[in-house]
Amino acid sequence: MYEIALDETARLRPLEPWRAEEFLAHIERGREFIGQFIPFGSTATDVDSARAALQRYADMRAADTGALHGIWVDDTLVGGVLTLNVDAERGNAEVGCWLEPSATGRGLVTRAMLPMIDWLFDGRGMHRVEWIAASGNVPSLNVARRLGFTREGVRREAAPWRGVRHDLEFWSLLAREWPSARAALLAR
Ligand SMILES: CC(C)(COP(=O)(O)OP(=O)(O)OC[C@H]1O[C@@H](n2cnc3c(N)ncnc32)[C@H](O)[C@@H]1OP(=O)(O)O)[C@@H](O)C(=O)NCCC(=O)NCCS
């Protein structure tokens, strides 16, 4: 129904359950890398479980608590951005992202976050957007910093994952901070 051009070859589109086969193929290409700090996509091991994983986000979208958008490069799904824990009444939301290794290092997620954060603040009237990542997930924290998020603090050893309890960093961006953060990003 709709897509947003991120550059000459990259497109941002809704990532819906009917795309289960390409989602599974993408997760297979990126499973180890994507799963270093987060469980995203880990339950997708065949087409049915991939469809179920996408359906969970479709259900969130229907409930107005989240949404999933994929990033395609030359029509190959390579990653995406998502909203979750959207609380429209209180004006709070969380964003997240992932890429398969071949798509990193070219600003795709940073660029994809722009229309999504625009939508959260301007379209949905959110007051605050959160970014939560393990302290060791430096590329993720770099994206948050690049987007103008402010580091709030650390929940020490709060995230057990693959046998290790990771420190979790909480970063946030407020609606009133977004216009200047956005302008600074675009001016780079
Ligand atoms: C987090 C993750 C998506 C970040 O990927 P990324 O490629 O570093 O992020 P972006 O797409 O925004 O690209 C930024 C990189 O491209 C470079 N870049 C090139 N052109 C750019 C542009 N026009 N705009 C912004 N950055 C650009 C940046 O310098 C940066 O590289 P650097 O960190 O080496 O300096 C990726 O590491 C990942 O998928 N990790 C596994 C899943 C995960 O942990 N997700 C986050 C959970 S909290």
The ligand as an SDF file (V2000), in Angstrom:
LIG
                    3D

 48 50  0  0  0  0  0  0  0  0999 V2000
   21.8190   -1.8710   15.7550 C   0  0  0  0  0  0  0  0  0  0  0  0
   22.0880   -1.9720   14.2560 C   0  0  0  0  0  0  0  0  0  0  0  0
   20.7960   -1.9540   13.4750 C   0  0  0  0  0  0  0  0  0  0  0  0
   22.9500   -0.7570   13.8680 C   0  0  0  0  0  0  0  0  0  0  0  0
   23.3530   -0.9120   12.5070 O   0  0  0  0  0  0  0  0  0  0  0  0
   24.1780    0.2430   11.8080 P   0  0  0  0  0  0  0  0  0  0  0  0
   24.4400   -0.1540   10.4170 O   0  0  0  0  0  0  0  0  0  0  0  0
   25.3460    0.6110   12.6610 O   0  0  0  0  0  0  0  0  0  0  0  0
   23.1550    1.4820   11.8440 O   0  0  0  0  0  0  0  0  0  0  0  0
   22.7390    2.4420   10.6520 P   0  0  0  0  0  0  0  0  0  0  0  0
   22.0230    1.6910    9.6030 O   0  0  0  0  0  0  0  0  0  0  0  0
   22.0790    3.5860   11.2610 O   0  0  0  0  0  0  0  0  0  0  0  0
   24.1550    2.8670   10.0450 O   0  0  0  0  0  0  0  0  0  0  0  0
   25.0580    3.6230   10.8230 C   0  0  0  0  0  0  0  0  0  0  0  0
   26.4490    3.3490   10.3140 C   0  0  0  0  0  0  0  0  0  0  0  0
   26.5130    3.7130    8.9280 O   0  0  0  0  0  0  0  0  0  0  0  0
   27.3870    4.8310    8.7610 C   0  0  0  0  0  0  0  0  0  0  0  0
   26.7210    5.7100    7.7920 N   0  0  0  0  0  0  0  0  0  0  0  0
   27.0500    5.8000    6.4820 C   0  0  0  0  0  0  0  0  0  0  0  0
   26.2330    6.6520    5.8630 N   0  0  0  0  0  0  0  0  0  0  0  0
   25.3720    7.1390    6.8070 C   0  0  0  0  0  0  0  0  0  0  0  0
   24.3030    8.0570    6.7560 C   0  0  0  0  0  0  0  0  0  0  0  0
   23.9480    8.6770    5.6330 N   0  0  0  0  0  0  0  0  0  0  0  0
   23.6130    8.3130    7.8960 N   0  0  0  0  0  0  0  0  0  0  0  0
   23.9540    7.7140    9.0470 C   0  0  0  0  0  0  0  0  0  0  0  0
   24.9760    6.8220    9.1460 N   0  0  0  0  0  0  0  0  0  0  0  0
   25.6890    6.5300    8.0230 C   0  0  0  0  0  0  0  0  0  0  0  0
   27.5630    5.4320   10.1390 C   0  0  0  0  0  0  0  0  0  0  0  0
   28.8040    6.0960   10.2800 O   0  0  0  0  0  0  0  0  0  0  0  0
   27.5050    4.1810   11.0080 C   0  0  0  0  0  0  0  0  0  0  0  0
   28.6820    3.4460   10.9390 O   0  0  0  0  0  0  0  0  0  0  0  0
   29.6980    3.4320   12.1930 P   0  0  0  0  0  0  0  0  0  0  0  0
   28.8950    3.0110   13.3970 O   0  0  0  0  0  0  0  0  0  0  0  0
   30.6980    2.4460   11.7820 O   0  0  0  0  0  0  0  0  0  0  0  0
   30.1760    4.8260   12.3110 O   0  0  0  0  0  0  0  0  0  0  0  0
   22.8670   -3.2840   13.9290 C   0  0  0  0  0  0  0  0  0  0  0  0
   24.1000   -3.2790   14.6140 O   0  0  0  0  0  0  0  0  0  0  0  0
   22.0930   -4.5380   14.2810 C   0  0  0  0  0  0  0  0  0  0  0  0
   21.2020   -4.9550   13.5510 O   0  0  0  0  0  0  0  0  0  0  0  0
   22.4270   -5.2090   15.4050 N   0  0  0  0  0  0  0  0  0  0  0  0
   21.7550   -6.4580   15.7580 C   0  0  0  0  0  0  0  0  0  0  0  0
   20.3130   -6.2360   16.1940 C   0  0  0  0  0  0  0  0  0  0  0  0
   20.2580   -5.2880   17.3700 C   0  0  0  0  0  0  0  0  0  0  0  0
   21.0040   -5.4220   18.3320 O   0  0  0  0  0  0  0  0  0  0  0  0
   19.3620   -4.2970   17.2810 N   0  0  0  0  0  0  0  0  0  0  0  0
   19.2320   -3.2580   18.2820 C   0  0  0  0  0  0  0  0  0  0  0  0
   18.5370   -3.7320   19.4780 C   0  0  0  0  0  0  0  0  0  0  0  0
   18.5010   -2.4930   20.7620 S   0  0  0  0  0  0  0  0  0  0  0  0
  1  2  1  0
  2  3  1  0
  2  4  1  0
  2 36  1  0
  4  5  1  0
  5  6  1  0
  6  7  2  0
  6  8  1  0
  6  9  1  0
  9 10  1  0
 10 11  2  0
 10 12  1  0
 10 13  1  0
 13 14  1  0
 14 15  1  0
 15 16  1  0
 15 30  1  0
 16 17  1  0
 17 18  1  0
 17 28  1  0
 18 19  1  0
 18 27  1  0
 19 20  2  0
 20 21  1  0
 21 22  1  0
 21 27  2  0
 22 23  1  0
 22 24  2  0
 24 25  1  0
 25 26  2  0
 26 27  1  0
 28 29  1  0
 28 30  1  0
 30 31  1  0
 31 32  1  0
 32 33  2  0
 32 34  1  0
 32 35  1  0
 36 37  1  0
 36 38  1  0
 38 39  2  0
 38 40  1  0
 40 41  1  0
 41 42  1  0
 42 43  1  0
 43 44  2  0
 43 45  1  0
 45 46  1  0
 46 47  1  0
 47 48  1  0
M  END
$$$$
